[in-house]
């Protein structure tokens, strides 16, 4: 599956957040959105990535950036992740991976010699007009927040 092309309109979506409320991408028009896909809440790499974003809130906020993090976890697991690590951004549940597929962030993965379909750790920066401004497909969990800020 291919990523949306730079400069094209980002695929709109509506998903449940960690509180069970519906969040739609288009509601953030006028702001820069960092939309990142991660495999599973409360795993080591995903926790490091989320905590880096959490700890950069002031910098992100000063640049009018909204962060949306998408995983195939049910919203109840996202709620636990949010509470355990005191996250300060929106976690979205994409259990059927429809949104991940629309963004090209669902694909073949390999781990310990096994192949399976799953989330490809990918970040999209969506500009204030709702267009894809950047795609990061070689995301490093430890420096993700700094790498995003360097783009902006």
N, C-alpha and C positions, 0 to 999 in steps of 0.2 A: 504494500500500500504506500502511496506517495504522500508527502506532506503537501499542504496547501501552498500554492506559489506565493512568493513575496509580493506584496502590493495588492493581493486579492482580498476580498471580503472574508473575514474569519467565519467559519461555519457557526451559526447561532445554535444554542442549545438551552435546555432547561433540565437541571438536575437537583436532587435533594442534597442539602448541606448536612453538616454534622448535627444540626438541631432538627432535622426533618423538614426544614423549610425549602421551598423551591427558589432556586437562583437561576437567573437567565443571563447569558453573556450580554445581550443587548442592553440590559439595565445599567451597564457601566460605560455606555457611550459617553465620550467627553473625557474619559480617563485612560491612562495607559494600563493595560492589563497584562500581568505576567501569569500565563496559564501553563502550569507544569503538570506532567503526568508522572506518577510514581507507582511502583508495583504493589506495595503492601504496607499499610500502616503498622507502626510499632516494630518494624524490622530495623536492624542497625543502620544500614545506609539511608533508608527513608527517614529515620529519626534524625540523623545528622543533617540531612538536607533541610528538613522542616525546621529544626532548631536554628539553623543558619538564617533562614528567612525570618523566623520569629525575632531573632536578635538584631536584625537589620530594619525593624519596623520604622524607626524614626527616619532613617535615610530614605526608605521606600515612600513613606508618607510625605516627606518634604518634596518629593518629585511627583506627587499625585499618582502613585502607582498602587493598583489593587492587585493582590495576589489571590489566585484561585488554584487550588491543588486538587487534581483528579486521580482517583484510584478505583479499582473494581471492588473495593470493600463496601459492605453495607453501612448505612449511615450510623448504626449503633456502634460499630467498631471505630468509625471516625470520631464519634463523640468521646469514646474512651481515650483515643489518641490525643485529641484536643485537650481533654481534662488532665491527662497524665503529664503532658509536656507544656501546658499553659500556652498553647498556640494562639496567635492573635490574627489569624487570617482564615479564609473560608476553605474548608475541605469539602469536596464534592464526591458523591457516590455514583459511579458509572458501572453498576454491576453487570450489565449486559454488554459493556464495552462499545456501545454505539458511538459515543462521542470520541473515544480513543481511536476508533476506526476512521471516523470522519477526518481526524487530524493526522492519520498515518502513524499513530503512536501505539498501534496494536500489531504485533507480528511475531515471527518465529524467533525463539530464544533458545539458547543452549546453556545447560548447567550440569556439571558433572557427567558429561557424556550423553545427557538426555535432551531431546528437543521437545519443545512445547510452545504453545501460543500464549503470549502475555503482553503486559505493558512494556513498551520500549521507553526508557527514561528520556523524556523529551520536553523541552520548554519552548513556548511560543510567546513572543512579545507582540501584543496587539495594540495598535496606536489608537488615539482618541476618536478616530473616524471608524474604527472597527476593522481595520485592515491588518494583515499579517506584516509586521515590520522586521522581525527576526525569527529564525528557527535555530535552536541549539539542540543538536542531536548527539553530541558527545559530552554529556553532562557529568561533571564530577561532583559527587555529593558534598564533599568537604568545602569546596570553593564555589558552589552554585550561586549563592547570594552575591558574592563578589563578582563573579563572571557576568551575572545579569546586570549589576550596577555598572560594570565597565562598558557594557553595550549602550547604556543609556547616558 
